[in-house]
Amino acid sequence: MSFTDEQLKDFEVHGKVISLGTINELACNQCNSVRINQVAKCPQCKAVEFRQQNLVEHYKCGEVGF
């Protein structure tokens, strides 16, 4: 475990930080930078207007649910 990992664990134990778990980020496939602009579009009509809700989409079968 690195010094930084040990410090973060100590902060978490003492309530100074809260672990958010694993976070996945998109990165450029050329330079690996995470400073990218992502625009989501509807695959059917190509519109970009979305409403934010707690949905889960299973990519393999296309099922979408709350």
Helices and strands as residue ranges (DSSP letters): H 3-13, E 56-57, E 64-65
